[in-house]
Amino acid sequence: MLLVIHAALTWVLVGLILTIQLVHYPLFSRVGTDGYAAYQQAHVTRITRLVAPLMLAELATGAALALRPPPFLSPVSAWLGLALIVLIWVSTALIQSPVHGRLATGFDAALHTRLVTTNWLRTALWLLRGVLVGGWLLALA
C-alpha cells in the first residue's frame, strides 16, 4: 500500500512539474512589468501551498521505502529513488527558490530564462522518478 501511495504522489508531482515547466513558467513573460512583482509573490505563495505537502509526503514515503524496502524492491533501487528526491529538493532550494525570490522584485528576462532553463533539471529528475516508480509498480503486479 505504501508503494501505491508513493507512486501516486510521484505521478501527481510529475504532472505538476510538467504543467509548470511547459505552461506556467513560459507564461511569466506575458504578465507585464506593472503587476509582475505581485503576481510572482502570489505564485510562490499559492504553489507552495500546493506542492509543499506533496513533496513532503513523497520524501517521507520515499524514505520509508528506502529504509524498509518491500521484498520485491531492490534496496539499491529504493535508495536511488530517495536520492532523486534529495536532488529535486536541492535543486529547488539552491536554484529555483532563489530565482523566484529575485523575481519577486519585478520581472527580469535573464532571471526568467534562468528559471525556465534550470527547471528542466527538476522536470527530468521527476520524470526519471516517475519511470522508476512505474517499474516498481510493475514488479508489484
N, CA, C and O atoms as CSV, one atom per row, in Angstrom:
chain,resi,resn,atom,element,x,y,z
A,1,MET,N,N,0.825,-1.195,0.000
A,1,MET,CA,C,0.000,0.000,0.000
A,1,MET,C,C,0.877,1.271,0.000
A,1,MET,O,O,0.564,2.253,-0.673
A,2,LEU,N,N,1.970,1.226,0.764
A,2,LEU,CA,C,2.872,2.384,0.813
A,2,LEU,C,C,3.419,2.704,-0.570
A,2,LEU,O,O,3.505,3.871,-0.952
A,3,LEU,N,N,3.782,1.686,-1.311
A,3,LEU,CA,C,4.318,1.892,-2.653
A,3,LEU,C,C,3.274,2.549,-3.563
A,3,LEU,O,O,3.618,3.434,-4.348
A,4,VAL,N,N,2.042,2.142,-3.473
A,4,VAL,CA,C,0.982,2.718,-4.307
A,4,VAL,C,C,0.782,4.191,-3.959
A,4,VAL,O,O,0.624,5.022,-4.853
A,5,ILE,N,N,0.788,4.515,-2.682
A,5,ILE,CA,C,0.665,5.919,-2.256
A,5,ILE,C,C,1.860,6.724,-2.753
A,5,ILE,O,O,1.708,7.833,-3.267
A,6,HIS,N,N,3.042,6.154,-2.595
A,6,HIS,CA,C,4.261,6.830,-3.039
A,6,HIS,C,C,4.226,7.081,-4.553
A,6,HIS,O,O,4.549,8.175,-5.013
A,7,ALA,N,N,3.837,6.074,-5.308
A,7,ALA,CA,C,3.763,6.213,-6.768
A,7,ALA,C,C,2.737,7.280,-7.148
A,7,ALA,O,O,2.979,8.074,-8.057
A,8,ALA,N,N,1.607,7.305,-6.468
A,8,ALA,CA,C,0.585,8.318,-6.760
A,8,ALA,C,C,1.135,9.714,-6.496
A,8,ALA,O,O,0.930,10.621,-7.303
A,9,LEU,N,N,1.827,9.896,-5.384
A,9,LEU,CA,C,2.426,11.205,-5.066
A,9,LEU,C,C,3.431,11.603,-6.137
A,9,LEU,O,O,3.429,12.740,-6.609
A,10,THR,N,N,4.285,10.664,-6.519
A,10,THR,CA,C,5.292,10.957,-7.538
A,10,THR,C,C,4.632,11.367,-8.841
A,10,THR,O,O,5.050,12.347,-9.459
A,11,TRP,N,N,3.611,10.640,-9.273
A,11,TRP,CA,C,2.995,10.953,-10.565
A,11,TRP,C,C,2.166,12.230,-10.524
A,11,TRP,O,O,2.034,12.907,-11.544
A,12,VAL,N,N,1.607,12.573,-9.371
A,12,VAL,CA,C,0.958,13.887,-9.239
A,12,VAL,C,C,2.009,14.982,-9.404
A,12,VAL,O,O,1.767,15.982,-10.080
A,13,LEU,N,N,3.166,14.795,-8.791
A,13,LEU,CA,C,4.247,15.777,-8.905
A,13,LEU,C,C,4.830,15.822,-10.314
A,13,LEU,O,O,5.237,16.888,-10.774
A,14,VAL,N,N,4.877,14.691,-11.004
A,14,VAL,CA,C,5.318,14.690,-12.404
A,14,VAL,C,C,4.356,15.546,-13.235
A,14,VAL,O,O,4.792,16.381,-14.027
A,15,GLY,N,N,3.072,15.339,-13.056
A,15,GLY,CA,C,2.086,16.135,-13.787
A,15,GLY,C,C,2.182,17.613,-13.454
A,15,GLY,O,O,2.058,18.467,-14.332
A,16,LEU,N,N,2.402,17.906,-12.186
A,16,LEU,CA,C,2.512,19.297,-11.754
A,16,LEU,C,C,3.753,19.965,-12.338
A,16,LEU,O,O,3.671,21.092,-12.827
A,17,ILE,N,N,4.902,19.286,-12.295
A,17,ILE,CA,C,6.131,19.903,-12.813
A,17,ILE,C,C,6.047,20.083,-14.320
A,17,ILE,O,O,6.555,21.072,-14.849
A,18,LEU,N,N,5.417,19.148,-15.021
A,18,LEU,CA,C,5.254,19.310,-16.466
A,18,LEU,C,C,4.353,20.500,-16.785
A,18,LEU,O,O,4.624,21.249,-17.723
A,19,THR,N,N,3.289,20.677,-16.014
A,19,THR,CA,C,2.396,21.822,-16.213
A,19,THR,C,C,3.133,23.129,-15.944
A,19,THR,O,O,3.008,24.089,-16.704
A,20,ILE,N,N,3.892,23.159,-14.868
A,20,ILE,CA,C,4.653,24.365,-14.536
A,20,ILE,C,C,5.688,24.650,-15.619
A,20,ILE,O,O,5.809,25.783,-16.085
A,21,GLN,N,N,6.438,23.616,-16.020
A,21,GLN,CA,C,7.528,23.810,-16.976
A,21,GLN,C,C,7.032,24.173,-18.374
A,21,GLN,O,O,7.603,25.048,-19.025
A,22,LEU,N,N,5.990,23.516,-18.833
A,22,LEU,CA,C,5.546,23.689,-20.210
A,22,LEU,C,C,4.482,24.769,-20.400
A,22,LEU,O,O,4.312,25.293,-21.501
A,23,VAL,N,N,3.765,25.101,-19.316
A,23,VAL,CA,C,2.679,26.071,-19.439
A,23,VAL,C,C,2.926,27.310,-18.578
A,23,VAL,O,O,2.982,28.434,-19.078
A,24,HIS,N,N,3.071,27.079,-17.291
A,24,HIS,CA,C,3.070,28.187,-16.336
A,24,HIS,C,C,4.308,29.082,-16.427
A,24,HIS,O,O,4.183,30.293,-16.608
A,25,TYR,N,N,5.493,28.499,-16.302
A,25,TYR,CA,C,6.710,29.324,-16.340
A,25,TYR,C,C,6.866,30.098,-17.652
A,25,TYR,O,O,7.214,31.278,-17.610
A,26,PRO,N,N,6.626,29.488,-18.801
A,26,PRO,CA,C,6.754,30.283,-20.029
A,26,PRO,C,C,5.804,31.484,-20.078
A,26,PRO,O,O,6.112,32.488,-20.721
A,27,LEU,N,N,4.660,31.390,-19.409
A,27,LEU,CA,C,3.698,32.498,-19.420
A,27,LEU,C,C,4.089,33.648,-18.487
A,27,LEU,O,O,3.501,34.726,-18.563
A,28,PHE,N,N,5.068,33.433,-17.615
A,28,PHE,CA,C,5.523,34.516,-16.732
A,28,PHE,C,C,5.908,35.758,-17.537
A,28,PHE,O,O,5.682,36.885,-17.096
A,29,SER,N,N,6.482,35.548,-18.703
A,29,SER,CA,C,6.954,36.685,-19.502
A,29,SER,C,C,5.810,37.499,-20.088
A,29,SER,O,O,6.048,38.579,-20.629
A,30,ARG,N,N,4.596,37.024,-20.000
A,30,ARG,CA,C,3.443,37.728,-20.569
A,30,ARG,C,C,2.614,38.481,-19.535
A,30,ARG,O,O,1.603,39.094,-19.877
A,31,VAL,N,N,3.032,38.440,-18.288
A,31,VAL,CA,C,2.269,39.086,-17.220
A,31,VAL,C,C,2.330,40.606,-17.341
A,31,VAL,O,O,1.347,41.289,-17.054
A,32,GLY,N,N,3.452,41.128,-17.754
A,32,GLY,CA,C,3.637,42.586,-17.815
A,32,GLY,C,C,4.405,43.064,-16.609
A,32,GLY,O,O,4.337,42.456,-15.541
A,33,THR,N,N,5.135,44.148,-16.771
A,33,THR,CA,C,6.025,44.611,-15.708
A,33,THR,C,C,5.277,45.277,-14.549
A,33,THR,O,O,5.724,45.204,-13.405
A,34,ASP,N,N,4.155,45.919,-14.832
A,34,ASP,CA,C,3.456,46.652,-13.767
A,34,ASP,C,C,2.988,45.747,-12.631
A,34,ASP,O,O,3.163,46.087,-11.461
A,35,GLY,N,N,2.405,44.622,-12.955
A,35,GLY,CA,C,1.881,43.753,-11.907
A,35,GLY,C,C,2.714,42.528,-11.632
A,35,GLY,O,O,2.287,41.628,-10.909
A,36,TYR,N,N,3.906,42.486,-12.209
A,36,TYR,CA,C,4.675,41.256,-12.120
A,36,TYR,C,C,5.105,40.902,-10.696
A,36,TYR,O,O,4.990,39.742,-10.301
A,37,ALA,N,N,5.587,41.849,-9.931
A,37,ALA,CA,C,6.081,41.539,-8.575
A,37,ALA,C,C,4.965,40.913,-7.737
A,37,ALA,O,O,5.185,39.911,-7.056
A,38,ALA,N,N,3.780,41.497,-7.786
A,38,ALA,CA,C,2.655,40.951,-7.024
A,38,ALA,C,C,2.266,39.570,-7.555
A,38,ALA,O,O,1.940,38.667,-6.784
A,39,TYR,N,N,2.306,39.422,-8.869
A,39,TYR,CA,C,1.990,38.129,-9.482
A,39,TYR,C,C,2.975,37.066,-9.013
A,39,TYR,O,O,2.567,35.971,-8.628
A,40,GLN,N,N,4.249,37.375,-9.043
A,40,GLN,CA,C,5.292,36.426,-8.644
A,40,GLN,C,C,5.126,36.025,-7.176
A,40,GLN,O,O,5.233,34.848,-6.830
A,41,GLN,N,N,4.864,37.014,-6.318
A,41,GLN,CA,C,4.676,36.706,-4.895
A,41,GLN,C,C,3.456,35.810,-4.687
A,41,GLN,O,O,3.486,34.883,-3.878
A,42,ALA,N,N,2.381,36.096,-5.426
A,42,ALA,CA,C,1.181,35.268,-5.317
A,42,ALA,C,C,1.459,33.854,-5.839
A,42,ALA,O,O,0.993,32.870,-5.264
A,43,HIS,N,N,2.210,33.765,-6.918
A,43,HIS,CA,C,2.567,32.449,-7.462
A,43,HIS,C,C,3.306,31.625,-6.410
A,43,HIS,O,O,2.950,30.475,-6.151
A,44,VAL,N,N,4.330,32.215,-5.810
A,44,VAL,CA,C,5.135,31.486,-4.833
A,44,VAL,C,C,4.273,31.027,-3.656
A,44,VAL,O,O,4.387,29.883,-3.216
A,45,THR,N,N,3.421,31.901,-3.151
A,45,THR,CA,C,2.553,31.545,-2.023
A,45,THR,C,C,1.610,30.408,-2.394
A,45,THR,O,O,1.487,29.428,-1.659
A,46,ARG,N,N,0.950,30.542,-3.531
A,46,ARG,CA,C,-0.046,29.542,-3.916
A,46,ARG,C,C,0.576,28.212,-4.321
A,46,ARG,O,O,0.059,27.153,-3.967
A,47,ILE,N,N,1.672,28.257,-5.053
A,47,ILE,CA,C,2.284,26.999,-5.500
A,47,ILE,C,C,2.892,26.262,-4.309
A,47,ILE,O,O,2.882,25.031,-4.270
A,48,THR,N,N,3.417,27.004,-3.342
A,48,THR,CA,C,3.983,26.374,-2.149
A,48,THR,C,C,2.897,25.647,-1.367
A,48,THR,O,O,3.127,24.541,-0.878
A,49,ARG,N,N,1.731,26.242,-1.243
A,49,ARG,CA,C,0.618,25.579,-0.542
A,49,ARG,C,C,0.220,24.275,-1.222
A,49,ARG,O,O,-0.213,23.329,-0.563
A,50,LEU,N,N,0.368,24.230,-2.529
A,50,LEU,CA,C,0.010,23.033,-3.284
A,50,LEU,C,C,1.135,21.998,-3.258
A,50,LEU,O,O,0.896,20.826,-2.965
A,51,VAL,N,N,2.349,22.426,-3.562
A,51,VAL,CA,C,3.439,21.478,-3.790
A,51,VAL,C,C,4.138,21.035,-2.502
A,51,VAL,O,O,4.605,19.898,-2.436
A,52,ALA,N,N,4.228,21.874,-1.493
A,52,ALA,CA,C,4.978,21.512,-0.284
A,52,ALA,C,C,4.441,20.254,0.400
A,52,ALA,O,O,5.226,19.360,0.714
A,53,PRO,N,N,3.123,20.152,0.644
A,53,PRO,CA,C,2.646,18.915,1.282
A,53,PRO,C,C,2.904,17.670,0.422
A,53,PRO,O,O,3.215,16.600,0.946
A,54,LEU,N,N,2.773,17.821,-0.899
A,54,LEU,CA,C,3.019,16.683,-1.794
A,54,LEU,C,C,4.488,16.278,-1.759
A,54,LEU,O,O,4.805,15.091,-1.692
A,55,MET,N,N,5.391,17.265,-1.805
A,55,MET,CA,C,6.821,16.962,-1.769
A,55,MET,C,C,7.217,16.344,-0.427
A,55,MET,O,O,8.016,15.408,-0.385
A,56,LEU,N,N,6.664,16.863,0.661
A,56,LEU,CA,C,6.963,16.294,1.982
A,56,LEU,C,C,6.485,14.842,2.071
A,56,LEU,O,O,7.191,13.976,2.588
A,57,ALA,N,N,5.284,14.593,1.564
A,57,ALA,CA,C,4.745,13.233,1.593
A,57,ALA,C,C,5.570,12.305,0.699
A,57,ALA,O,O,5.813,11.153,1.059
A,58,GLU,N,N,6.002,12.802,-0.465
A,58,GLU,CA,C,6.839,11.988,-1.346
A,58,GLU,C,C,8.167,11.663,-0.651
A,58,GLU,O,O,8.645,10.531,-0.715
A,59,LEU,N,N,8.755,12.659,0.009
A,59,LEU,CA,C,10.004,12.428,0.736
A,59,LEU,C,C,9.808,11.405,1.854
A,59,LEU,O,O,10.616,10.488,2.001
A,60,ALA,N,N,8.755,11.554,2.634
A,60,ALA,CA,C,8.517,10.642,3.753
A,60,ALA,C,C,8.281,9.213,3.276
A,60,ALA,O,O,8.840,8.269,3.835
A,61,THR,N,N,7.456,9.053,2.249
A,61,THR,CA,C,7.182,7.699,1.755
A,61,THR,C,C,8.398,7.118,1.035
A,61,THR,O,O,8.646,5.914,1.101
A,62,GLY,N,N,9.157,7.976,0.346
A,62,GLY,CA,C,10.385,7.513,-0.303
A,62,GLY,C,C,11.418,7.059,0.710
A,62,GLY,O,O,12.098,6.053,0.503
A,63,ALA,N,N,11.538,7.802,1.814
A,63,ALA,CA,C,12.469,7.410,2.881
A,63,ALA,C,C,12.015,6.105,3.528
A,63,ALA,O,O,12.841,5.240,3.821
A,64,ALA,N,N,10.728,5.959,3.750
A,64,ALA,CA,C,10.214,4.725,4.349
A,64,ALA,C,C,10.505,3.523,3.448
A,64,ALA,O,O,10.877,2.454,3.932
A,65,LEU,N,N,10.333,3.704,2.137
A,65,LEU,CA,C,10.618,2.606,1.205
A,65,LEU,C,C,12.112,2.278,1.167
A,65,LEU,O,O,12.487,1.113,1.039
A,66,ALA,N,N,12.964,3.297,1.278
A,66,ALA,CA,C,14.408,3.054,1.265
A,66,ALA,C,C,14.858,2.354,2.551
A,66,ALA,O,O,15.714,1.471,2.520
A,67,LEU,N,N,14.276,2.756,3.663
A,67,LEU,CA,C,14.677,2.168,4.945
A,67,LEU,C,C,14.157,0.744,5.124
A,67,LEU,O,O,14.810,-0.087,5.757
A,68,ARG,N,N,12.985,0.468,4.565
A,68,ARG,CA,C,12.400,-0.871,4.644
A,68,ARG,C,C,11.773,-1.246,3.305
A,68,ARG,O,O,10.550,-1.257,3.165
A,69,PRO,N,N,12.613,-1.549,2.328
A,69,PRO,CA,C,12.055,-1.876,1.011
A,69,PRO,C,C,11.236,-3.169,1.052
A,69,PRO,O,O,11.614,-4.127,1.726
A,70,PRO,N,N,10.123,-3.191,0.336
A,70,PRO,CA,C,9.358,-4.439,0.237
A,70,PRO,C,C,10.214,-5.519,-0.426
A,70,PRO,O,O,11.192,-5.201,-1.102
A,71,PRO,N,N,9.860,-6.776,-0.241
A,71,PRO,CA,C,10.687,-7.880,-0.767
A,71,PRO,C,C,10.953,-7.820,-2.268
A,71,PRO,O,O,12.021,-8.236,-2.718
A,72,PHE,N,N,10.019,-7.317,-3.039
A,72,PHE,CA,C,10.176,-7.291,-4.499
A,72,PHE,C,C,10.988,-6.088,-4.979
A,72,PHE,O,O,11.293,-5.979,-6.166
A,73,LEU,N,N,11.341,-5.179,-4.055
A,73,LEU,CA,C,12.032,-3.943,-4.428
A,73,LEU,C,C,13.488,-4.006,-3.995
A,73,LEU,O,O,13.788,-4.197,-2.817
A,74,SER,N,N,14.377,-3.847,-4.943
A,74,SER,CA,C,15.808,-3.844,-4.649
A,74,SER,C,C,16.151,-2.655,-3.751
A,74,SER,O,O,15.725,-1.535,-4.034
A,75,PRO,N,N,16.905,-2.872,-2.682
A,75,PRO,CA,C,17.318,-1.748,-1.834
A,75,PRO,C,C,18.068,-0.669,-2.620
A,75,PRO,O,O,17.914,0.521,-2.343
A,76,VAL,N,N,18.869,-1.077,-3.588
A,76,VAL,CA,C,19.603,-0.105,-4.410
A,76,VAL,C,C,18.617,0.780,-5.169
A,76,VAL,O,O,18.801,1.995,-5.239
A,77,SER,N,N,17.593,0.188,-5.724
A,77,SER,CA,C,16.582,0.943,-6.458
A,77,SER,C,C,15.819,1.888,-5.525
A,77,SER,O,O,15.541,3.033,-5.884
A,78,ALA,N,N,15.485,1.402,-4.333
A,78,ALA,CA,C,14.776,2.240,-3.359
A,78,ALA,C,C,15.630,3.437,-2.944
A,78,ALA,O,O,15.126,4.554,-2.827
A,79,TRP,N,N,16.919,3.201,-2.724
A,79,TRP,CA,C,17.825,4.294,-2.355
A,79,TRP,C,C,18.052,5.245,-3.524
A,79,TRP,O,O,18.217,6.448,-3.321
A,80,LEU,N,N,18.061,4.720,-4.739
A,80,LEU,CA,C,18.154,5.584,-5.920
A,80,LEU,C,C,16.939,6.505,-5.990
A,80,LEU,O,O,17.069,7.694,-6.281
A,81,GLY,N,N,15.766,5.953,-5.722
A,81,GLY,CA,C,14.552,6.773,-5.708
A,81,GLY,C,C,14.650,7.889,-4.687
A,81,GLY,O,O,14.272,9.026,-4.971
A,82,LEU,N,N,15.151,7.576,-3.506
A,82,LEU,CA,C,15.307,8.595,-2.470
A,82,LEU,C,C,16.357,9.627,-2.872
A,82,LEU,O,O,16.180,10.822,-2.633
A,83,ALA,N,N,17.441,9.170,-3.477
A,83,ALA,CA,C,18.490,10.101,-3.931
A,83,ALA,C,C,17.934,11.089,-4.968
A,83,ALA,O,O,18.294,12.266,-4.955
A,84,LEU,N,N,17.073,10.620,-5.849
A,84,LEU,CA,C,16.459,11.517,-6.833
A,84,LEU,C,C,15.582,12.561,-6.143
A,84,LEU,O,O,15.561,13.723,-6.549
A,85,ILE,N,N,14.865,12.151,-5.107
A,85,ILE,CA,C,14.059,13.113,-4.333
A,85,ILE,C,C,14.970,14.164,-3.720
A,85,ILE,O,O,14.676,15.358,-3.790
A,86,VAL,N,N,16.069,13.735,-3.123
A,86,VAL,CA,C,17.006,14.683,-2.499
A,86,VAL,C,C,17.549,15.660,-3.546
A,86,VAL,O,O,17.660,16.856,-3.276
A,87,LEU,N,N,17.885,15.164,-4.727
A,87,LEU,CA,C,18.377,16.052,-5.792
A,87,LEU,C,C,17.316,17.074,-6.195
A,87,LEU,O,O,17.643,18.230,-6.462
A,88,ILE,N,N,16.068,16.665,-6.239
A,88,ILE,CA,C,14.970,17.593,-6.550
A,88,ILE,C,C,14.889,18.676,-5.477
A,88,ILE,O,O,14.749,19.857,-5.792
A,89,TRP,N,N,14.976,18.275,-4.223
A,89,TRP,CA,C,14.923,19.239,-3.123
A,89,TRP,C,C,16.113,20.203,-3.171
A,89,TRP,O,O,15.955,21.403,-2.948
A,90,VAL,N,N,17.292,19.673,-3.461
A,90,VAL,CA,C,18.491,20.519,-3.547
A,90,VAL,C,C,18.341,21.526,-4.678
A,90,VAL,O,O,18.633,22.709,-4.502
A,91,SER,N,N,17.891,21.068,-5.823
A,91,SER,CA,C,17.678,21.975,-6.950
A,91,SER,C,C,16.664,23.061,-6.597
A,91,SER,O,O,16.868,24.237,-6.897
A,92,THR,N,N,15.585,22.659,-5.965
A,92,THR,CA,C,14.546,23.614,-5.564
A,92,THR,C,C,15.120,24.661,-4.606
A,92,THR,O,O,14.916,25.861,-4.788
A,93,ALA,N,N,15.835,24.193,-3.592
A,93,ALA,CA,C,16.346,25.103,-2.553
A,93,ALA,C,C,17.477,25.994,-3.040
A,93,ALA,O,O,17.541,27.169,-2.677
A,94,LEU,N,N,18.366,25.449,-3.857
A,94,LEU,CA,C,19.562,26.201,-4.238
A,94,LEU,C,C,19.433,26.953,-5.563
A,94,LEU,O,O,20.192,27.889,-5.815
A,95,ILE,N,N,18.490,26.558,-6.405
A,95,ILE,CA,C,18.387,27.206,-7.720
A,95,ILE,C,C,17.042,27.896,-7.907
A,95,ILE,O,O,16.982,29.122,-7.996
A,96,GLN,N,N,15.955,27.114,-7.969
A,96,GLN,CA,C,14.671,27.696,-8.335
A,96,GLN,C,C,14.109,28.664,-7.282
A,96,GLN,O,O,13.636,29.745,-7.634
A,97,SER,N,N,14.154,28.294,-6.013
A,97,SER,CA,C,13.618,29.200,-4.985
A,97,SER,C,C,14.334,30.544,-4.942
A,97,SER,O,O,13.667,31.576,-4.869
A,98,PRO,N,N,15.677,30.576,-4.986
A,98,PRO,CA,C,16.345,31.880,-5.024
A,98,PRO,C,C,15.974,32.713,-6.260
A,98,PRO,O,O,15.846,33.934,-6.167
A,99,VAL,N,N,15.803,32.064,-7.403
A,99,VAL,CA,C,15.408,32.811,-8.608
A,99,VAL,C,C,14.010,33.378,-8.428
A,99,VAL,O,O,13.757,34.527,-8.789
A,100,HIS,N,N,13.105,32.590,-7.876
A,100,HIS,CA,C,11.762,33.114,-7.582
A,100,HIS,C,C,11.854,34.315,-6.642
A,100,HIS,O,O,11.151,35.308,-6.828
A,101,GLY,N,N,12.711,34.222,-5.647
A,101,GLY,CA,C,12.884,35.336,-4.708
A,101,GLY,C,C,13.351,36.603,-5.394
A,101,GLY,O,O,12.881,37.698,-5.084
A,102,ARG,N,N,14.273,36.453,-6.323
A,102,ARG,CA,C,14.770,37.624,-7.053
A,102,ARG,C,C,13.717,38.160,-8.017
A,102,ARG,O,O,13.632,39.370,-8.230
A,103,LEU,N,N,12.922,37.280,-8.594
A,103,LEU,CA,C,11.856,37.720,-9.497
A,103,LEU,C,C,10.713,38.414,-8.750
A,103,LEU,O,O,9.913,39.122,-9.362
A,104,ALA,N,N,10.633,38.216,-7.443
A,104,ALA,CA,C,9.570,38.848,-6.650
A,104,ALA,C,C,9.714,40.360,-6.594
A,104,ALA,O,O,8.778,41.054,-6.199
A,105,THR,N,N,10.867,40.879,-6.980
A,105,THR,CA,C,11.042,42.338,-7.008
A,105,THR,C,C,10.650,42.932,-8.351
A,105,THR,O,O,10.568,44.152,-8.495
A,106,GLY,N,N,10.407,42.065,-9.342
A,106,GLY,CA,C,9.996,42.531,-10.659
A,106,GLY,C,C,10.533,41.608,-11.735
A,106,GLY,O,O,11.472,40.846,-11.508
A,107,PHE,N,N,9.929,41.686,-12.907
A,107,PHE,CA,C,10.318,40.802,-13.996
A,107,PHE,C,C,11.704,41.160,-14.508
A,107,PHE,O,O,12.033,42.333,-14.686
A,108,ASP,N,N,12.504,40.135,-14.742
A,108,ASP,CA,C,13.829,40.275,-15.327
A,108,ASP,C,C,13.956,39.132,-16.333
A,108,ASP,O,O,13.900,37.961,-15.958
A,109,ALA,N,N,14.124,39.471,-17.592
A,109,ALA,CA,C,14.138,38.465,-18.662
A,109,ALA,C,C,15.237,37.421,-18.456
A,109,ALA,O,O,15.013,36.234,-18.692
A,110,ALA,N,N,16.409,37.850,-18.022
A,110,ALA,CA,C,17.512,36.906,-17.819
A,110,ALA,C,C,17.196,35.934,-16.678
A,110,ALA,O,O,17.480,34.740,-16.778
A,111,LEU,N,N,16.614,36.444,-15.604
A,111,LEU,CA,C,16.236,35.568,-14.488
A,111,LEU,C,C,15.122,34.609,-14.897
A,111,LEU,O,O,15.121,33.436,-14.522
A,112,HIS,N,N,14.187,35.127,-15.665
A,112,HIS,CA,C,13.099,34.276,-16.152
A,112,HIS,C,C,13.664,33.138,-17.006
A,112,HIS,O,O,13.261,31.985,-16.849
A,113,THR,N,N,14.578,33.453,-17.893
A,113,THR,CA,C,15.214,32.429,-18.720
A,113,THR,C,C,15.952,31.423,-17.849
A,113,THR,O,O,15.900,30.219,-18.100
A,114,ARG,N,N,16.639,31.919,-16.828
A,114,ARG,CA,C,17.348,31.012,-15.919
A,114,ARG,C,C,16.371,30.079,-15.212
A,114,ARG,O,O,16.646,28.888,-15.065
A,115,LEU,N,N,15.226,30.615,-14.773
A,115,LEU,CA,C,14.224,29.791,-14.101
A,115,LEU,C,C,13.728,28.684,-15.029
A,115,LEU,O,O,13.690,27.516,-14.642
A,116,VAL,N,N,13.354,29.049,-16.237
A,116,VAL,CA,C,12.833,28.069,-17.190
A,116,VAL,C,C,13.906,27.034,-17.534
A,116,VAL,O,O,13.623,25.837,-17.577
A,117,THR,N,N,15.108,27.482,-17.774
A,117,THR,CA,C,16.203,26.587,-18.168
A,117,THR,C,C,16.585,25.632,-17.047
A,117,THR,O,O,16.687,24.425,-17.267
A,118,THR,N,N,16.797,26.162,-15.850
A,118,THR,CA,C,17.234,25.308,-14.744
A,118,THR,C,C,16.127,24.389,-14.257
A,118,THR,O,O,16.403,23.336,-13.682
A,119,ASN,N,N,14.886,24.772,-14.478
A,119,ASN,CA,C,13.784,23.920,-14.034
A,119,ASN,C,C,13.687,22.640,-14.854
A,119,ASN,O,O,13.015,21.693,-14.446
A,120,TRP,N,N,14.354,22.600,-16.009
A,120,TRP,CA,C,14.401,21.356,-16.765
A,120,TRP,C,C,15.083,20.254,-15.960
A,120,TRP,O,O,14.773,19.077,-16.140
A,121,LEU,N,N,16.012,20.624,-15.069
A,121,LEU,CA,C,16.658,19.626,-14.212
A,121,LEU,C,C,15.621,18.950,-13.316
A,121,LEU,O,O,15.552,17.723,-13.251
A,122,ARG,N,N,14.819,19.759,-12.628
A,122,ARG,CA,C,13.773,19.180,-11.772
A,122,ARG,C,C,12.782,18.363,-12.591
A,122,ARG,O,O,12.353,17.289,-12.170
A,123,THR,N,N,12.423,18.876,-13.755
A,123,THR,CA,C,11.479,18.166,-14.609
A,123,THR,C,C,12.036,16.794,-14.992
A,123,THR,O,O,11.331,15.788,-14.911
A,124,ALA,N,N,13.293,16.759,-15.405
A,124,ALA,CA,C,13.920,15.489,-15.794
A,124,ALA,C,C,14.023,14.539,-14.601
A,124,ALA,O,O,13.780,13.340,-14.738
A,125,LEU,N,N,14.384,15.074,-13.431
A,125,LEU,CA,C,14.503,14.225,-12.240
A,125,LEU,C,C,13.155,13.612,-11.863
A,125,LEU,O,O,13.081,12.432,-11.523
A,126,TRP,N,N,12.091,14.415,-11.923
A,126,TRP,CA,C,10.769,13.865,-11.592
A,126,TRP,C,C,10.304,12.870,-12.656
A,126,TRP,O,O,9.677,11.864,-12.325
A,127,LEU,N,N,10.601,13.136,-13.914
A,127,LEU,CA,C,10.248,12.161,-14.945
A,127,LEU,C,C,10.995,10.846,-14.721
A,127,LEU,O,O,10.423,9.767,-14.874
A,128,LEU,N,N,12.264,10.941,-14.360
A,128,LEU,CA,C,13.037,9.742,-14.030
A,128,LEU,C,C,12.406,8.990,-12.867
A,128,LEU,O,O,12.295,7.764,-12.890
A,129,ARG,N,N,11.994,9.740,-11.849
A,129,ARG,CA,C,11.322,9.125,-10.704
A,129,ARG,C,C,10.032,8.451,-11.131
A,129,ARG,O,O,9.711,7.359,-10.663
A,130,GLY,N,N,9.297,9.097,-12.013
A,130,GLY,CA,C,8.053,8.505,-12.484
A,130,GLY,C,C,8.285,7.166,-13.172
A,130,GLY,O,O,7.547,6.207,-12.948
A,131,VAL,N,N,9.311,7.109,-14.007
A,131,VAL,CA,C,9.655,5.858,-14.685
A,131,VAL,C,C,10.096,4.814,-13.654
A,131,VAL,O,O,9.691,3.653,-13.719
A,132,LEU,N,N,10.927,5.240,-12.708
A,132,LEU,CA,C,11.421,4.320,-11.681
A,132,LEU,C,C,10.275,3.727,-10.869
A,132,LEU,O,O,10.184,2.507,-10.733
A,133,VAL,N,N,9.408,4.567,-10.333
A,133,VAL,CA,C,8.315,4.034,-9.503
A,133,VAL,C,C,7.299,3.268,-10.356
A,133,VAL,O,O,6.630,2.361,-9.860
A,134,GLY,N,N,7.184,3.632,-11.631
A,134,GLY,CA,C,6.347,2.842,-12.532
A,134,GLY,C,C,6.880,1.420,-12.651
A,134,GLY,O,O,6.113,0.457,-12.669
A,135,GLY,N,N,8.205,1.302,-12.734
A,135,GLY,CA,C,8.832,-0.022,-12.744
A,135,GLY,C,C,8.580,-0.785,-11.459
A,135,GLY,O,O,8.367,-1.998,-11.473
A,136,TRP,N,N,8.605,-0.065,-10.347
A,136,TRP,CA,C,8.318,-0.706,-9.060
A,136,TRP,C,C,6.895,-1.276,-9.039
A,136,TRP,O,O,6.656,-2.386,-8.562
A,137,LEU,N,N,5.958,-0.480,-9.573
A,137,LEU,CA,C,4.570,-0.949,-9.599
A,137,LEU,C,C,4.416,-2.192,-10.480
A,137,LEU,O,O,3.656,-3.106,-10.159
A,138,LEU,N,N,5.150,-2.207,-11.592
A,138,LEU,CA,C,5.112,-3.390,-12.462
A,138,LEU,C,C,5.666,-4.609,-11.741
A,138,LEU,O,O,5.164,-5.718,-11.922
A,139,ALA,N,N,6.699,-4.412,-10.923
A,139,ALA,CA,C,7.263,-5.520,-10.153
A,139,ALA,C,C,6.274,-6.027,-9.113
A,139,ALA,O,O,6.292,-7.203,-8.748
A,140,LEU,N,N,5.420,-5.142,-8.645
A,140,LEU,CA,C,4.415,-5.491,-7.648
A,140,LEU,C,C,3.311,-6.342,-8.280
A,140,LEU,O,O,2.744,-7.216,-7.625
A,141,ALA,N,N,3.012,-6.084,-9.543
A,141,ALA,CA,C,1.878,-6.754,-10.214
A,141,ALA,C,C,2.113,-8.202,-10.521
A,141,ALA,O,O,1.239,-8.865,-11.080
